[in-house]
Amino acid sequence: MASRDDIMIEITPQVLLKAYSCGIFPMAESADDPALYWIEPQHRGILPLTTIHVPRRLARTVRNETYRVSIDTNYDGVIEGCAAERAGRRSTWINSRIRLLYQELFRLGHCHTVEVWDGERLVGGLYGVALGGAFFGESMFSYARDASKVALVHLAGRLLAGGFTLLDTQFVTDHLRQFGTVEVDRDEFHRQLDGALKHAADFLLLPRETPGAAILDIVERANHHQPAR
């Protein structure tokens, strides 16, 4: 279901959080379109946190700390990376209203970023919204091999440590499917969302720069001590 924000009603951070709690999220048709669409997919992508698959090579990259990973240190850089045009995608749905709304959520502590660094260069990352025990992934980007994948593994470990029970990916892509992302229907998503919203979780329970080895240990323990493949 999608409805267009044609009359440009005011959307506050509180309205946005209420929409997330109802399973709805905003998108724009393009970066130049000032209007927003409210989206509620019939089928929703989720990444079950207790069955995440981390490929062997990626696990080595995370454990060896090929990249440095930080949390909530560069909102503007992550948004710019997610909004940038790149091969296979000529336009973006992140318009000026999206940027400002999520910046306000960031200041309120509901929007979070994961940044991946190669030296002093930001080479990948993601952002999303935390509400109760649910995390709503919004977008990710990568300028270096596996950078966005490293961000996702760090996100998963942080969510597990903080007591989150739902990682919403909105849609299922090939990139996400390799980690175990599945598609559920709207009713099942709302069942899981309702349960997650009843839990208090802490996105910042771990230090803002947690070693990759510690992140992998958290993920692997949640997967019943099954080694990364």
Secondary structure as GFF3:
##gff-version 3
##sequence-region A 1 229
A	DSSP	beta_strand	2	4	.	.	.	ID=ss1
A	DSSP	alpha_helix	13	21	.	.	.	ID=ss2
A	DSSP	beta_strand	25	27	.	.	.	ID=ss3
A	DSSP	beta_strand	37	39	.	.	.	ID=ss4
A	DSSP	beta_strand	43	46	.	.	.	ID=ss5
A	DSSP	alpha_helix	56	63	.	.	.	ID=ss6
A	DSSP	beta_strand	68	71	.	.	.	ID=ss7
A	DSSP	alpha_helix	75	83	.	.	.	ID=ss8
A	DSSP	alpha_helix	96	108	.	.	.	ID=ss9
A	DSSP	beta_strand	111	118	.	.	.	ID=ss10
A	DSSP	beta_strand	121	131	.	.	.	ID=ss11
A	DSSP	beta_strand	134	142	.	.	.	ID=ss12
A	DSSP	alpha_helix	147	162	.	.	.	ID=ss13
A	DSSP	beta_strand	166	170	.	.	.	ID=ss14
A	DSSP	alpha_helix	174	177	.	.	.	ID=ss15
A	DSSP	beta_strand	182	185	.	.	.	ID=ss16
A	DSSP	alpha_helix	186	197	.	.	.	ID=ss17
A	DSSP	alpha_helix	212	222	.	.	.	ID=ss18
###
